[in-house]
C-alpha cells in the first residue's frame, strides 16, 4: 500500500496548482509523493522528476507506476548540475527542502532559469528548523532570485508540524 502524502506535500500541490497541460520539473522528488499529487490534476501535462538518489527514484517509480505508463511522469536519477533539459522545457519548476537553493551560493538558479518556459514559475519550498533560520534563509533566497533577474512574489507560509513551511516563488518570467 502506498503511504499518503504528507501535509507539506499536499500544501505544495495546492500552491503549485498544476494545470491540465503543465510541464513540471520536480527537483529532489524523493519517493514521488508530490509527483503523484501533481499528476492527479493533469490531463495532457507531464511531470519530470529528478533526484540524486537511485533508491528514491526506484521508490518514486513504484509509487507512480500508473502515471509512468500513461506518459504523465518520468523519473531520472541525477543531479541538477548533470541534467540536460532544453530551453523553456518546463512551465513550472518545484523543489521542496532542496538545500542547494537555500545555500549562500546557488549556481543551480542560473541553470534552471534556462529550463523555464516564458511565463513560467519557480516554487522553492522548505521547512527550516527555527524561525531565525527561516527569515535568514528566505531573505538570502529572495536576494539571489532578484540578482538572477526573477521577480519574486510575496512569500507564502503554512503552519504545520514539526515546523512552519515556506514557499518562495517567482512571478512569471518572460
N, C-alpha and C positions, 0 to 999 in steps of 0.2 A: 504494500500500500504506500502511496506517495503522501508524504507529510505535507500538511497545508503550509502555505507561505506565511512568513512572519508578518507581524503588524507593520514593521518598517517597509517591507517589500510591497505589501498591499497599498500602503500610502504612496510609495514611489510609483506604482502602476496608476494610481488615481492622478497624481501630479503630471506624469508623462502623457496620460490620456491618449493612448495610441489610436490614431485614425485608421479606418479600414485599409488604407493603401500606404501607410507609412513604411519607410525603410529605416529600421532602427539598428543601431550598434550598441550592444551592451559590453562594456569593458569590465572584466573581473566578474564573470557571471556565476561563479561558484557552482552550486548544484542545479542551476537553471530555474529556480523558483520564479524569479521575476520574468524570465522569458516566457514561461507558461502563462502568467497573468497577462502579459502584453499580447501574445499570440491569440489568446481567447477573444480579444477585442477586434481582431483584424479579419479582413476578408481576403484581399489580394496582397496585403502587405507582408513584409518579412522582417525577421529579427536575426541578425548575425551576432553571435556571442563569442567573445574570446576570454580565455583565462590561461594563465601560465601553468596551471596545474593539470596534468593529464588525468589525474584521479577525479578532479572536479568536472572536467569535460565528460568523462565517462558517466558520472552521476547525472549530469545535465542531459546527456543523450538518452539515458534510461528514462528520466522523468518526462522528457519531451518527445518521446519516440513518435507519437502520432503527428506532432507538428513537423517533425523532420520528414516523415513520409509524405505529408501534404505539401511540402516545399515551403512552409512558413518559417522554419527555423533551421539554422546551420550553426555548427559549433567548431571552433578552431582552438587548438592548444598552442598559444603563442603569446608573446609579449607585445605591447603596443609598439615598441621600437622595431619589432620584426614584421609587423603587419603591413601588408601591401594592398591597400584599397585605393580605388580610383578617385579622382577629384569629384566632389559632390555626390559621393555614393550614398549618403545617409541623410534623411530628413531630421532625425533625432539621434543624439548620442547620449548614453546614460552610463553612469558609474556610481556604485554605492560602496563606500568605505574603501576606495582605491587610494592608498596613501600617496602615490605618485603625484596626484593632483593637489594634494594638501601640503606638500613639502615646500621649502623655501624656493627651490628651483623646480620648474615644471616644464621641461622641454616637450613633454607629450602634448601640451596645449597647441604648440605650433603644428605638430603632426596631425592631430585630429581636426584642426581647423580646415585643413585641405580636404578632408573627407566629408565635411558638412555641405549639404546642398544649399543653394540660395534659399533664404528664409528659413533655414534650419535652426534648431535649438539644441543646446547642450545642457544636460541636467547632471549636476555633481552633488551627490548626497553623501552625508556622513553622520555618525553618531559619536562626537567627541566625548571623552570620559568626564570632563569637567566643564563648567560654564566659562571659566577663564580661558581654557584652551580652545573652546568653541569660538569665542569672539575673536581671538587671535587668528585662528585658522580661517574664519570667514573673511576677515579683513585682508589677510595675505592673498587669499584666492581671488577675491574681488579685484584687488590691485593688479594681479597677474593677468586676469582676464581682460581688464581695461587696457593694460600695456600691449596685449596681443590684438587689440582693435575690436574687442567684443563690447557690446552694450549689455550691462548687467541689470537684470530685473531685481526687484526687491527680494530679499532672502526669505524663504519660507521656513517655518519652524513647526514641529509637531511634537507635543508632549507624549512620551511613551517610556516604557521601562526597557533597559536599565538607564537610558539617558535620552534626552531630547534629540530628535533627529532634525537635520538641516538639509535644505536644498538650495544651492546657489545655481542659478540658471541664467542663460543668456537670452537676450532679445533675439528675434530672428535676424540673421546676418545676411547681407546682400541686397 
